[in-house]
Amino acid sequence: MLKELTLNEKIGQMMMVGMDGCTIDDRIKKLILNYKVGGIILYRKNFKSYTDMIKLIHDLKELNSSNKIPLFIAIDQEGGRVNRMPPEIHNIKNAYTLSKAQNANVVREAADITGTILEESGFNMNFSPVLDVLGKGTTEAIGNRCYGDNPEDVSEYGIQTMKQLQKHKIISVIKHFPGQGVSKFDSHYILPSVKEIKKEQIKPFMDAIEQGADAMMVAHMRVKNISRFTPASLSKKVVKEIRLKYNYKGIIMTDDLKMRAVKYLYGTKRAVKKAFVAGNDLILFRFKRSDEEKSIRYIQRLVRIGKISEQRINQSVIKILDMKEKYEISDKKAINGCNIDEINNRIDMVNYYVEEKNEKIIK
């Protein structure tokens, strides 16, 4: 398949972009049909109801069906305050609250519910679980999104979540390597910086890799003893270390390059270039239309003049093609939707158990 792709199609496969509204506008049509982007990420703002969500996913797949490679349809569904589901679906408690119930079966059930919803709704990728270990005096950017301050708990519960998503043919993207739970700033606004990442921060990621992690998101944060002044997400040294030191074979992707911590530091084109040069396989971004097209054309030009090797691009595209084949991703699969009443009953049971259990622990 790689031999059948043009350079432009290869570069497009490494791009994952977000949408503006609730319908497929000219911008998204152009990115899919002209630039052959590899994936679309959806947020709560992209649909008003569950029916709208199903229709949008169907329309995206139908639009892409004339292309050679099917789309990643991704979402950032953690539960708690990072909830992207439409209003008809109840919200599962956050990871921290689930972990406090001290019951792996509850975490497994919560992840199984999420996997069921996503699989039956047409998604094939989820940016979850959060494997950050919470540090003292850190920002609420991570906070209750992770499974707590105990590396053993984070590892156990995070891997349970990862495996349940995988069971439902959902690519689980573990995040935010090398551990943003220790940072004091929110990378949506300010670039966090730490002197070093300790072994306990890395442990959940190492365990997840050993247990078959397929995709990993790298954080926008400086780790001075590894990447010095460069964010880990844009650091060739960090990406290389993930591959070699931890023997990781899966997909590596950036956090969203539109975050101010990166966008204002490097600008759009330079940030995208650094993401490619660093060795990331998937580049996640949502810029203004003109900036998106300029960035993609800029990368195309850099490859043509030899500033970025096509072999480097091929290495990432092979991983993407292999992953889409492994998960049997197709634009032609029927999307039947989930039974919302049944799903909500399961969610309510999990939430009720957790509330009761945590109340007893507090008492």
C-alpha positions as CSV (number, residue, x, y, z in Angstrom):
1,M,0.0,0.0,0.0
2,L,2.9,2.4,0.8
3,K,4.1,2.1,-2.8
4,E,0.7,3.2,-4.1
5,L,0.7,6.5,-2.1
6,T,1.9,9.8,-3.4
7,L,4.1,12.0,-1.2
8,N,1.1,14.2,-0.5
9,E,-1.0,11.3,0.5
10,K,1.7,10.1,2.9
11,I,2.1,13.5,4.6
12,G,-1.7,13.7,4.8
13,Q,-1.9,10.4,6.7
14,M,0.2,11.9,9.4
15,M,-2.2,14.8,10.0
16,M,-5.2,14.7,12.5
17,V,-7.4,17.8,12.5
18,G,-10.4,19.2,14.4
19,M,-13.6,20.6,13.1
20,D,-15.2,24.0,13.7
21,G,-18.9,23.4,13.7
22,C,-21.6,20.7,13.5
23,T,-21.4,20.1,9.8
24,I,-18.7,19.3,7.2
25,D,-17.7,22.7,5.8
26,D,-15.5,23.5,2.8
27,R,-12.4,23.5,5.0
28,I,-12.9,19.9,6.1
29,K,-13.8,18.8,2.6
30,K,-10.6,20.3,1.3
31,L,-8.5,18.7,4.0
32,I,-10.0,15.3,3.3
33,L,-10.3,15.3,-0.4
34,N,-7.3,17.4,-1.4
35,Y,-4.8,16.8,1.4
36,K,-5.9,13.3,2.4
37,V,-5.7,13.8,6.1
38,G,-5.4,10.6,8.2
39,G,-7.8,11.5,10.9
40,I,-10.5,13.8,12.4
41,I,-11.0,14.5,16.1
42,L,-14.5,15.4,17.3
43,Y,-15.5,17.4,20.3
44,R,-18.8,18.2,22.1
45,K,-19.1,21.4,20.1
46,N,-19.4,19.4,16.9
47,F,-22.9,17.9,17.6
48,K,-26.0,18.9,19.5
49,S,-27.4,15.4,19.9
50,Y,-26.5,11.7,19.7
51,T,-28.3,11.5,16.3
52,D,-26.2,14.5,15.1
53,M,-23.0,12.7,16.2
54,I,-23.9,9.5,14.4
55,K,-24.8,11.4,11.2
56,L,-21.6,13.5,11.3
57,I,-19.4,10.4,11.7
58,H,-21.2,8.6,8.9
59,D,-20.9,11.7,6.6
60,L,-17.1,12.0,7.4
61,K,-16.6,8.3,6.5
62,E,-18.7,8.7,3.3
63,L,-16.7,11.7,2.2
64,N,-13.4,9.9,2.8
65,S,-14.6,6.7,1.1
66,S,-13.2,7.8,-2.3
67,N,-9.7,8.0,-0.7
68,K,-7.3,5.0,-0.5
69,I,-7.0,4.9,3.3
70,P,-9.9,5.0,5.9
71,L,-10.0,7.8,8.5
72,F,-9.1,7.7,12.1
73,I,-12.2,9.1,13.8
74,A,-11.0,10.2,17.2
75,I,-12.4,11.6,20.4
76,D,-11.0,12.8,23.8
77,Q,-13.4,10.9,26.0
78,E,-12.1,10.5,29.6
79,G,-15.2,11.1,31.6
80,G,-15.6,13.6,34.4
81,R,-14.8,17.1,33.2
82,V,-13.3,15.9,30.0
83,N,-16.6,14.6,28.6
84,R,-17.3,14.9,24.8
85,M,-20.5,12.8,24.7
86,P,-23.8,14.4,23.6
87,P,-26.3,15.4,26.4
88,E,-28.4,12.2,26.1
89,I,-25.6,10.1,27.5
90,H,-24.9,10.4,31.2
91,N,-21.4,11.2,32.3
92,I,-19.1,8.7,34.0
93,K,-17.2,9.8,37.0
94,N,-13.6,11.1,36.6
95,A,-10.6,8.7,36.8
96,Y,-9.6,10.0,40.3
97,T,-13.0,9.3,41.8
98,L,-13.2,5.9,40.2
99,S,-9.8,4.9,41.6
100,K,-10.8,6.0,45.1
101,A,-13.4,3.2,45.1
102,Q,-10.4,0.8,45.1
103,N,-12.1,-1.7,42.8
104,A,-10.5,-2.7,39.5
105,N,-13.8,-4.2,38.4
106,V,-15.5,-0.8,38.6
107,V,-12.7,0.9,36.5
108,R,-13.0,-2.0,34.0
109,E,-16.8,-1.6,33.8
110,A,-16.5,2.2,33.2
111,A,-14.0,1.6,30.4
112,D,-16.1,-1.1,28.9
113,I,-19.1,1.3,28.8
114,T,-17.0,3.9,27.1
115,G,-15.6,1.4,24.6
116,T,-19.1,0.2,23.8
117,I,-20.4,3.7,23.2
118,L,-17.4,4.6,20.9
119,E,-17.4,1.3,19.0
120,E,-21.1,1.3,18.3
121,S,-21.1,5.0,17.4
122,G,-18.3,4.7,14.7
123,F,-15.2,6.0,16.5
124,N,-12.0,4.0,16.3
125,M,-9.6,6.1,18.5
126,N,-9.8,7.6,22.0
127,F,-7.3,9.8,23.7
128,S,-7.4,7.9,27.0
129,P,-6.4,6.8,29.6
130,V,-4.4,9.5,31.4
131,L,-1.4,7.8,32.8
132,D,0.0,10.9,34.6
133,V,0.9,10.4,38.3
134,L,-0.4,13.3,40.3
135,G,2.3,15.3,42.1
136,K,2.1,17.7,45.0
137,G,1.3,21.3,44.3
138,T,0.5,20.7,40.7
139,T,-2.0,22.4,38.4
140,E,-5.6,21.3,37.9
141,A,-4.8,20.8,34.2
142,I,-4.4,17.1,35.2
143,G,-6.0,17.0,38.7
144,N,-8.8,14.5,38.9
145,R,-8.3,13.4,35.2
146,C,-5.7,10.9,36.4
147,Y,-6.0,7.9,38.7
148,G,-4.2,9.5,41.6
149,D,-0.7,9.9,43.1
150,N,0.1,6.2,43.5
151,P,2.0,4.9,40.5
152,E,0.8,1.4,41.1
153,D,-2.9,2.5,41.0
154,V,-2.3,4.6,37.9
155,S,-0.6,1.7,36.2
156,E,-3.2,-0.9,37.1
157,Y,-6.3,1.2,36.4
158,G,-4.9,2.9,33.3
159,I,-4.0,-0.5,31.8
160,Q,-7.4,-1.9,32.6
161,T,-8.9,1.1,30.7
162,M,-6.6,0.7,27.8
163,K,-7.4,-3.0,27.4
164,Q,-11.1,-2.5,27.5
165,L,-10.9,0.1,24.8
166,Q,-8.8,-2.2,22.7
167,K,-11.3,-5.0,23.2
168,H,-13.9,-2.8,21.5
169,K,-11.6,-2.1,18.5
170,I,-10.8,1.4,19.8
171,I,-7.2,2.5,19.6
172,S,-6.3,3.7,23.1
173,V,-3.9,6.7,23.2
174,I,-2.1,6.7,26.5
175,K,-1.1,10.2,27.7
176,H,0.7,12.5,28.5
177,F,4.3,11.1,28.2
178,P,6.6,11.5,30.1
179,G,4.2,12.5,32.9
180,Q,2.5,15.9,33.0
181,G,1.1,15.2,36.5
182,V,4.2,16.9,38.0
183,S,3.8,20.2,36.2
184,K,2.6,23.3,37.8
185,F,1.3,25.0,34.7
186,D,-1.4,24.2,32.1
187,S,0.1,23.6,28.7
188,H,-3.0,25.0,27.1
189,Y,-1.7,28.4,28.2
190,I,1.9,28.2,29.5
191,L,4.7,25.7,28.7
192,P,5.4,23.7,31.9
193,S,9.0,23.0,32.8
194,V,10.4,20.4,35.1
195,K,14.0,19.5,36.0
196,E,13.5,15.8,35.5
197,I,10.9,13.0,35.4
198,K,11.3,10.4,38.2
199,K,10.9,6.7,37.8
200,E,7.5,6.7,39.4
201,Q,6.2,9.1,36.8
202,I,7.4,6.9,33.9
203,K,6.3,3.6,35.5
204,P,2.6,3.6,34.2
205,F,3.9,4.3,30.6
206,M,6.5,1.5,30.8
207,D,3.9,-0.9,32.1
208,A,1.4,0.0,29.4
209,I,4.1,-0.5,26.7
210,E,4.8,-4.0,28.1
211,Q,1.0,-4.6,28.0
212,G,0.6,-3.7,24.4
213,A,0.0,0.1,24.2
214,D,-0.7,0.9,20.5
215,A,-0.5,4.7,20.7
216,M,1.0,7.4,22.9
217,M,0.6,11.1,23.2
218,V,3.6,13.2,24.1
219,A,3.1,16.3,26.3
220,H,3.9,19.9,25.7
221,M,6.3,20.2,28.6
222,R,10.1,20.8,28.9
223,V,12.1,18.2,30.8
224,K,15.4,19.9,31.3
225,N,17.5,16.8,31.8
226,I,16.2,15.3,28.5
227,S,14.9,17.9,26.1
228,R,16.4,21.1,27.7
229,F,14.4,24.0,26.3
230,T,12.4,22.1,23.7
231,P,8.9,20.7,24.6
232,A,9.0,16.9,24.8
233,S,6.4,16.7,22.0
234,L,8.8,18.4,19.6
235,S,12.0,16.8,20.8
236,K,13.8,14.4,18.6
237,K,15.7,13.1,21.7
238,V,12.5,12.4,23.6
239,V,10.8,10.5,20.7
240,K,14.0,8.6,20.0
241,E,14.2,7.6,23.7
242,I,10.7,6.3,23.7
243,R,11.5,4.1,20.7
244,L,14.9,2.8,21.9
245,K,15.0,2.9,25.7
246,Y,11.4,1.6,26.2
247,N,11.3,-0.5,23.0
248,Y,8.1,1.1,21.9
249,K,6.8,0.1,18.5
250,G,3.5,1.9,18.4
251,I,2.3,5.3,17.1
252,I,3.7,8.4,18.8
253,M,1.6,11.6,18.4
254,T,1.8,15.2,19.6
255,D,-0.7,16.9,21.9
256,D,-2.6,19.6,20.0
257,L,-0.2,22.0,18.4
258,K,-2.8,24.8,18.7
259,M,-2.2,25.0,22.4
260,R,-0.7,28.4,23.3
261,A,2.3,26.9,25.0
262,V,3.6,25.7,21.6
263,K,1.7,27.9,19.1
264,Y,2.9,31.2,20.5
265,L,6.5,29.9,21.1
266,Y,7.1,28.6,17.6
267,G,4.3,29.8,15.3
268,T,2.3,27.3,13.2
269,K,4.6,26.3,10.4
270,R,7.7,25.9,12.6
271,A,5.8,23.9,15.2
272,V,4.5,21.5,12.6
273,K,8.0,21.2,11.1
274,K,9.5,20.4,14.5
275,A,6.8,17.8,15.2
276,F,7.7,16.1,11.9
277,V,11.5,16.3,12.4
278,A,11.2,15.0,16.0
279,G,9.8,11.7,14.7
280,N,6.1,11.9,15.6
281,D,3.9,9.7,13.6
282,L,0.6,11.7,14.0
283,I,0.5,15.5,14.2
284,L,-2.6,16.8,16.0
285,F,-3.5,20.4,15.2
286,R,-6.4,22.8,14.6
287,F,-5.2,26.1,13.1
288,K,-6.9,28.8,11.0
289,R,-7.7,27.5,7.5
290,S,-4.9,29.4,5.8
291,D,-2.3,28.3,8.4
292,E,-3.3,24.6,8.0
293,E,-2.8,24.6,4.3
294,K,0.4,26.6,4.5
295,S,1.8,24.2,7.1
296,I,1.0,21.1,5.0
297,R,2.4,22.7,1.8
298,Y,5.5,23.7,3.8
299,I,6.1,20.1,4.9
300,Q,5.6,18.9,1.3
301,R,8.2,21.4,0.1
302,L,10.7,20.4,2.9
303,V,10.5,16.8,1.8
304,R,10.9,17.7,-1.9
305,I,14.0,19.7,-1.2
306,G,15.5,17.1,1.1
307,K,15.2,18.9,4.5
308,I,12.9,16.1,5.7
309,S,13.6,12.7,4.2
310,E,10.9,10.7,2.5
311,Q,12.2,7.6,4.4
312,R,11.4,9.4,7.6
313,I,7.8,10.0,6.4
314,N,7.6,6.3,5.2
315,Q,8.4,5.0,8.7
316,S,5.5,6.8,10.2
317,V,3.0,6.0,7.4
318,I,3.8,2.3,7.7
319,K,2.9,2.5,11.4
320,I,-0.3,4.3,10.6
321,L,-1.3,1.8,7.8
322,D,-0.4,-1.2,10.1
323,M,-2.6,0.3,12.9
324,K,-5.6,0.9,10.6
325,E,-5.3,-2.7,9.4
326,K,-4.8,-4.1,12.9
327,Y,-8.0,-2.5,14.1
328,E,-9.9,-3.3,10.9
329,I,-10.7,0.4,10.3
330,S,-13.1,0.9,7.4
331,D,-15.1,3.8,6.1
332,K,-17.8,1.3,5.0
333,K,-18.8,-0.3,8.3
334,A,-22.4,0.3,9.2
335,I,-22.9,2.6,12.2
336,N,-26.0,1.4,14.2
337,G,-25.5,3.4,17.3
338,C,-25.8,2.3,20.9
339,N,-28.8,1.6,23.2
340,I,-28.8,4.8,25.2
341,D,-31.1,3.7,27.9
342,E,-29.1,0.5,28.5
343,I,-25.8,2.6,28.5
344,N,-27.2,5.1,30.9
345,N,-28.4,2.4,33.3
346,R,-24.8,1.0,33.3
347,I,-23.3,4.4,33.9
348,D,-25.7,5.2,36.7
349,M,-24.9,1.9,38.4
350,V,-21.1,2.6,38.2
351,N,-21.6,6.2,39.5
352,Y,-23.9,5.1,42.3
353,Y,-21.4,2.4,43.5
354,V,-18.5,4.8,43.4
355,E,-20.4,7.5,45.4
356,E,-21.5,5.0,48.0
357,K,-18.1,3.4,48.3
358,N,-16.2,6.7,48.5
359,E,-18.7,8.0,51.1
360,K,-18.0,4.9,53.3
361,I,-14.2,5.4,52.9
362,I,-14.5,9.0,54.0
363,K,-16.6,8.0,57.0
